[in-house]
Amino acid sequence: MASDRGPPAGDPTLRRRIEPWEFEFSFDPRKFCKEACLLYEIQWGNSRDVWRHSGKNTTKHVERNFIEKIASERYFCPSISCSIFWYLSWSPCWECSKAIREFLNQHPNVTLVIYVARLFQHMDPQNRQGLKDLFHSGVTIQVMRAPEYAHCWKNFVNYPRGKEAHWPRYPPLWINLYALELYCIISGLPPCLQISRRYQNQLIEFRLILQNCHYQMIPPYILLATGMIQLPMIWR
């Protein structure tokens, strides 16, 4: 049920929340933005307490900033199991993917789940291989959908009074297209999503370019979810 007020004044995460416009701009899958934004949650052991914070690019990518920060924290204890959830406006580049794998190899008690709003330079073979290697190293990688947007809005955003349930509803088309391309990356298939920039690099246009291998290897329900193609009723 939607609340009739914004985050309570006593909310310990209030000073760490981002503004609604910042969330909408950073995580809109229909637009490009230069800065990457990371919203993250950390849980230690069997504790129900959740530590939430956010980060941005500096001279380093936001993923590297997070790794350096958490490894230097006094409370970080490698012997205790730790669950980390990332909500990223862009998927990691290949260098960040490598750094993430190295961090996880050094800390086997840490598990990582990554949700992304967009795929960063997904045509680049190195970026594709980086995401594929992350997945096969045990990292869960998914495209953000409505439940993740709602979760981030309620837990990371300083939403206005009475607007708890007013998280942005982005059209599923763009989300499904990114999910399709992520499936291709993880499956080792060639790119099928072509993206071109329009209107001063803010809006983006999507096109699907499918090859026979895509029809043969991708489950029909994933292709149909884009709403951009029709498949024959009988598959062999």
C-alpha positions as a Markdown table, in Angstrom:
| # | Residue | x | y | z |
|---|---|---|---|---|
| 1 | Met | 0.0 | 0.0 | 0.0 |
| 2 | Ala | 1.4 | 3.4 | -0.9 |
| 3 | Ser | 2.4 | 5.6 | 2.0 |
| 4 | Asp | 1.0 | 9.1 | 2.5 |
| 5 | Arg | 4.4 | 10.6 | 3.3 |
| 6 | Gly | 7.9 | 10.6 | 2.0 |
| 7 | Pro | 10.9 | 8.9 | 3.7 |
| 8 | Pro | 10.5 | 9.6 | 7.4 |
| 9 | Ala | 12.8 | 12.2 | 8.9 |
| 10 | Gly | 14.4 | 9.6 | 11.2 |
| 11 | Asp | 15.3 | 7.3 | 8.3 |
| 12 | Pro | 19.0 | 6.5 | 8.7 |
| 13 | Thr | 19.4 | 6.3 | 4.9 |
| 14 | Leu | 17.8 | 9.8 | 4.3 |
| 15 | Arg | 21.1 | 11.6 | 3.9 |
| 16 | Arg | 22.3 | 8.9 | 1.5 |
| 17 | Arg | 19.3 | 9.1 | -0.8 |
| 18 | Ile | 19.5 | 10.6 | -4.3 |
| 19 | Glu | 16.9 | 13.0 | -5.7 |
| 20 | Pro | 14.1 | 11.8 | -8.0 |
| 21 | Trp | 15.3 | 13.7 | -11.0 |
| 22 | Glu | 18.8 | 12.1 | -10.6 |
| 23 | Phe | 17.3 | 8.6 | -10.4 |
| 24 | Glu | 15.0 | 9.1 | -13.4 |
| 25 | Phe | 17.8 | 10.6 | -15.5 |
| 26 | Ser | 20.5 | 8.1 | -14.6 |
| 27 | Phe | 18.3 | 4.9 | -14.9 |
| 28 | Asp | 16.1 | 5.8 | -17.9 |
| 29 | Pro | 16.9 | 2.9 | -20.4 |
| 30 | Arg | 15.7 | 5.2 | -23.3 |
| 31 | Lys | 18.5 | 7.7 | -22.8 |
| 32 | Phe | 22.3 | 7.9 | -22.7 |
| 33 | Cys | 23.9 | 9.7 | -19.8 |
| 34 | Lys | 27.7 | 10.1 | -19.4 |
| 35 | Glu | 27.9 | 9.5 | -15.7 |
| 36 | Ala | 27.4 | 6.1 | -14.2 |
| 37 | Cys | 25.4 | 5.7 | -11.0 |
| 38 | Leu | 25.6 | 2.8 | -8.6 |
| 39 | Leu | 23.0 | 2.1 | -5.9 |
| 40 | Tyr | 24.1 | -0.7 | -3.6 |
| 41 | Glu | 23.0 | -2.8 | -0.7 |
| 42 | Ile | 25.2 | -4.9 | 1.6 |
| 43 | Gln | 24.2 | -7.6 | 4.1 |
| 44 | Trp | 26.6 | -9.4 | 6.4 |
| 45 | Gly | 26.1 | -13.0 | 7.5 |
| 46 | Asn | 22.6 | -13.8 | 8.8 |
| 47 | Ser | 21.9 | -10.2 | 9.8 |
| 48 | Arg | 18.7 | -8.6 | 8.6 |
| 49 | Asp | 20.3 | -5.2 | 8.6 |
| 50 | Val | 20.9 | -3.7 | 5.2 |
| 51 | Trp | 23.5 | -1.0 | 4.5 |
| 52 | Arg | 22.5 | 1.2 | 1.5 |
| 53 | His | 24.5 | 3.8 | -0.3 |
| 54 | Ser | 25.2 | 5.2 | -3.7 |
| 55 | Gly | 28.2 | 6.1 | -5.8 |
| 56 | Lys | 29.3 | 7.8 | -9.1 |
| 57 | Asn | 32.2 | 7.9 | -11.4 |
| 58 | Thr | 35.2 | 9.9 | -10.3 |
| 59 | Thr | 38.6 | 9.6 | -12.0 |
| 60 | Lys | 37.8 | 5.9 | -11.8 |
| 61 | His | 34.7 | 4.0 | -12.7 |
| 62 | Val | 32.1 | 3.6 | -10.0 |
| 63 | Glu | 32.7 | -0.2 | -9.8 |
| 64 | Arg | 36.4 | 0.3 | -9.0 |
| 65 | Asn | 35.5 | 3.0 | -6.4 |
| 66 | Phe | 33.2 | 0.6 | -4.7 |
| 67 | Ile | 35.8 | -2.2 | -4.6 |
| 68 | Glu | 38.4 | 0.1 | -3.1 |
| 69 | Lys | 36.0 | 1.5 | -0.6 |
| 70 | Ile | 34.7 | -1.7 | 0.8 |
| 71 | Ala | 38.1 | -3.4 | 1.0 |
| 72 | Ser | 39.4 | -0.4 | 3.1 |
| 73 | Glu | 36.4 | -0.3 | 5.5 |
| 74 | Arg | 37.1 | -1.3 | 9.1 |
| 75 | Tyr | 33.9 | -3.3 | 9.2 |
| 76 | Phe | 34.9 | -5.5 | 6.2 |
| 77 | Cys | 35.6 | -8.9 | 7.5 |
| 78 | Pro | 36.5 | -11.4 | 4.7 |
| 79 | Ser | 35.7 | -14.4 | 6.9 |
| 80 | Ile | 32.0 | -13.4 | 7.3 |
| 81 | Ser | 29.7 | -14.1 | 4.4 |
| 82 | Cys | 28.6 | -11.0 | 2.6 |
| 83 | Ser | 25.8 | -10.4 | 0.0 |
| 84 | Ile | 26.1 | -7.4 | -2.2 |
| 85 | Phe | 23.4 | -6.1 | -4.6 |
| 86 | Trp | 24.3 | -3.5 | -7.2 |
| 87 | Tyr | 21.8 | -1.4 | -9.2 |
| 88 | Leu | 23.9 | 0.1 | -12.0 |
| 89 | Ser | 22.8 | 2.7 | -14.6 |
| 90 | Trp | 25.4 | 1.1 | -17.0 |
| 91 | Ser | 26.8 | -2.4 | -17.1 |
| 92 | Pro | 30.5 | -2.8 | -16.2 |
| 93 | Cys | 33.1 | -2.3 | -18.9 |
| 94 | Trp | 35.6 | -5.1 | -19.5 |
| 95 | Glu | 38.2 | -3.6 | -17.2 |
| 96 | Cys | 35.7 | -3.3 | -14.3 |
| 97 | Ser | 34.5 | -6.8 | -15.0 |
| 98 | Lys | 38.0 | -8.0 | -14.6 |
| 99 | Ala | 38.5 | -6.0 | -11.3 |
| 100 | Ile | 35.2 | -7.5 | -10.0 |
| 101 | Arg | 36.3 | -11.0 | -10.7 |
| 102 | Glu | 39.6 | -10.4 | -9.0 |
| 103 | Phe | 37.9 | -9.0 | -5.9 |
| 104 | Leu | 35.5 | -11.9 | -5.7 |
| 105 | Asn | 38.4 | -14.4 | -6.2 |
| 106 | Gln | 40.2 | -12.8 | -3.3 |
| 107 | His | 37.0 | -12.8 | -1.1 |
| 108 | Pro | 35.2 | -16.1 | -1.7 |
| 109 | Asn | 32.6 | -15.4 | 1.0 |
| 110 | Val | 31.2 | -12.4 | -1.0 |
| 111 | Thr | 28.4 | -13.0 | -3.4 |
| 112 | Leu | 27.3 | -10.3 | -5.9 |
| 113 | Val | 24.1 | -9.7 | -7.8 |
| 114 | Ile | 24.1 | -7.0 | -10.5 |
| 115 | Tyr | 21.1 | -5.3 | -12.0 |
| 116 | Val | 21.7 | -2.9 | -14.9 |
| 117 | Ala | 19.6 | -0.3 | -16.6 |
| 118 | Arg | 21.6 | -0.3 | -19.9 |
| 119 | Leu | 24.5 | -2.2 | -21.5 |
| 120 | Phe | 27.7 | -0.2 | -21.9 |
| 121 | Gln | 29.1 | -0.3 | -25.4 |
| 122 | His | 27.7 | -3.7 | -25.9 |
| 123 | Met | 29.1 | -4.1 | -29.4 |
| 124 | Asp | 32.6 | -4.1 | -28.1 |
| 125 | Pro | 33.9 | -7.7 | -28.0 |
| 126 | Gln | 35.9 | -7.0 | -24.8 |
| 127 | Asn | 32.9 | -5.7 | -22.9 |
| 128 | Arg | 30.8 | -8.6 | -24.1 |
| 129 | Gln | 33.5 | -11.1 | -23.0 |
| 130 | Gly | 33.8 | -9.3 | -19.6 |
| 131 | Leu | 30.1 | -9.7 | -18.9 |
| 132 | Lys | 30.2 | -13.3 | -20.0 |
| 133 | Asp | 33.2 | -14.0 | -17.8 |
| 134 | Leu | 31.4 | -12.4 | -14.8 |
| 135 | Phe | 28.3 | -14.5 | -15.3 |
| 136 | His | 30.3 | -17.7 | -15.6 |
| 137 | Ser | 32.3 | -16.8 | -12.5 |
| 138 | Gly | 29.1 | -16.9 | -10.5 |
| 139 | Val | 27.9 | -13.3 | -10.6 |
| 140 | Thr | 24.2 | -12.9 | -11.3 |
| 141 | Ile | 23.6 | -10.2 | -14.0 |
| 142 | Gln | 20.1 | -9.1 | -15.0 |
| 143 | Val | 18.5 | -6.1 | -16.6 |
| 144 | Met | 16.4 | -4.0 | -14.3 |
| 145 | Arg | 12.7 | -4.5 | -14.5 |
| 146 | Ala | 9.7 | -3.0 | -12.8 |
| 147 | Pro | 10.3 | -4.7 | -9.3 |
| 148 | Glu | 13.9 | -3.4 | -9.3 |
| 149 | Tyr | 12.9 | 0.2 | -10.3 |
| 150 | Ala | 10.2 | 0.1 | -7.5 |
| 151 | His | 12.7 | -1.2 | -5.0 |
| 152 | Cys | 15.3 | 1.5 | -5.8 |
| 153 | Trp | 12.7 | 4.3 | -5.7 |
| 154 | Lys | 11.5 | 3.3 | -2.3 |
| 155 | Asn | 14.9 | 2.6 | -0.7 |
| 156 | Phe | 17.4 | 4.9 | -2.5 |
| 157 | Val | 15.4 | 7.9 | -3.6 |
| 158 | Asn | 14.2 | 10.9 | -1.6 |
| 159 | Tyr | 10.8 | 10.7 | -3.2 |
| 160 | Pro | 8.3 | 13.5 | -2.5 |
| 161 | Arg | 5.6 | 13.3 | 0.1 |
| 162 | Gly | 2.8 | 11.0 | -1.0 |
| 163 | Lys | 4.9 | 9.7 | -4.0 |
| 164 | Glu | 6.2 | 6.3 | -2.6 |
| 165 | Ala | 4.4 | 4.4 | -5.4 |
| 166 | His | 5.2 | 6.9 | -8.1 |
| 167 | Trp | 8.4 | 5.3 | -9.3 |
| 168 | Pro | 9.1 | 5.8 | -13.1 |
| 169 | Arg | 7.3 | 3.2 | -15.3 |
| 170 | Tyr | 9.5 | 2.8 | -18.3 |
| 171 | Pro | 8.0 | 1.1 | -21.4 |
| 172 | Pro | 8.9 | -2.6 | -21.3 |
| 173 | Leu | 10.1 | -2.5 | -25.0 |
| 174 | Trp | 13.5 | -1.0 | -24.1 |
| 175 | Ile | 13.9 | -3.3 | -21.1 |
| 176 | Asn | 13.1 | -6.4 | -23.1 |
| 177 | Leu | 15.6 | -5.4 | -25.8 |
| 178 | Tyr | 18.4 | -5.0 | -23.4 |
| 179 | Ala | 17.5 | -8.3 | -21.7 |
| 180 | Leu | 17.6 | -10.0 | -25.2 |
| 181 | Glu | 21.0 | -8.6 | -25.9 |
| 182 | Leu | 22.3 | -9.6 | -22.4 |
| 183 | Tyr | 21.1 | -13.1 | -23.2 |
| 184 | Cys | 23.1 | -13.0 | -26.4 |
| 185 | Ile | 26.2 | -11.9 | -24.6 |
| 186 | Ile | 26.0 | -14.6 | -21.9 |
| 187 | Ser | 25.2 | -17.2 | -24.5 |
| 188 | Gly | 28.2 | -16.2 | -26.7 |
| 189 | Leu | 25.9 | -15.1 | -29.6 |
| 190 | Pro | 26.8 | -12.1 | -31.9 |
| 191 | Pro | 25.1 | -8.8 | -31.2 |
| 192 | Cys | 21.5 | -8.4 | -32.4 |
| 193 | Leu | 20.7 | -5.0 | -30.9 |
| 194 | Gln | 21.8 | -1.9 | -32.8 |
| 195 | Ile | 21.5 | 1.4 | -31.0 |
| 196 | Ser | 21.8 | 4.9 | -32.6 |
| 197 | Arg | 21.8 | 8.2 | -30.8 |
| 198 | Arg | 19.3 | 10.9 | -31.6 |
| 199 | Tyr | 18.4 | 14.4 | -30.3 |
| 200 | Gln | 21.7 | 15.5 | -28.9 |
| 201 | Asn | 22.7 | 12.1 | -27.7 |
| 202 | Gln | 19.9 | 12.0 | -25.1 |
| 203 | Leu | 17.3 | 9.7 | -26.8 |
| 204 | Ile | 18.3 | 6.4 | -28.4 |
| 205 | Glu | 16.8 | 4.4 | -31.2 |
| 206 | Phe | 16.8 | 0.6 | -31.2 |
| 207 | Arg | 16.9 | -1.8 | -34.1 |
| 208 | Leu | 16.9 | -5.6 | -34.1 |
| 209 | Ile | 19.2 | -7.4 | -36.6 |
| 210 | Leu | 18.7 | -11.1 | -36.1 |
| 211 | Gln | 20.7 | -13.8 | -37.7 |
| 212 | Asn | 19.9 | -17.5 | -38.1 |
| 213 | Cys | 21.9 | -18.3 | -35.0 |
| 214 | His | 19.6 | -16.0 | -32.9 |
| 215 | Tyr | 16.5 | -17.8 | -34.1 |
| 216 | Gln | 18.1 | -21.2 | -33.4 |
| 217 | Met | 19.6 | -20.5 | -30.0 |
| 218 | Ile | 17.3 | -18.0 | -28.3 |
| 219 | Pro | 14.0 | -19.3 | -26.8 |
| 220 | Pro | 11.0 | -18.0 | -28.7 |
| 221 | Tyr | 9.5 | -16.4 | -25.6 |
| 222 | Ile | 12.5 | -14.0 | -25.2 |
| 223 | Leu | 12.2 | -13.0 | -28.9 |
| 224 | Leu | 8.5 | -12.5 | -28.7 |
| 225 | Ala | 8.8 | -10.4 | -25.5 |
| 226 | Thr | 10.3 | -7.6 | -27.6 |
| 227 | Gly | 7.1 | -7.2 | -29.5 |
| 228 | Met | 9.1 | -6.4 | -32.6 |
| 229 | Ile | 9.0 | -9.7 | -34.4 |
| 230 | Gln | 6.6 | -12.5 | -35.1 |
| 231 | Leu | 7.7 | -16.2 | -35.1 |
| 232 | Pro | 6.1 | -19.2 | -36.8 |
| 233 | Met | 3.9 | -21.3 | -34.7 |
| 234 | Ile | 5.9 | -24.5 | -35.2 |
| 235 | Trp | 9.5 | -24.8 | -34.1 |
| 236 | Arg | 11.7 | -27.8 | -34.8 |
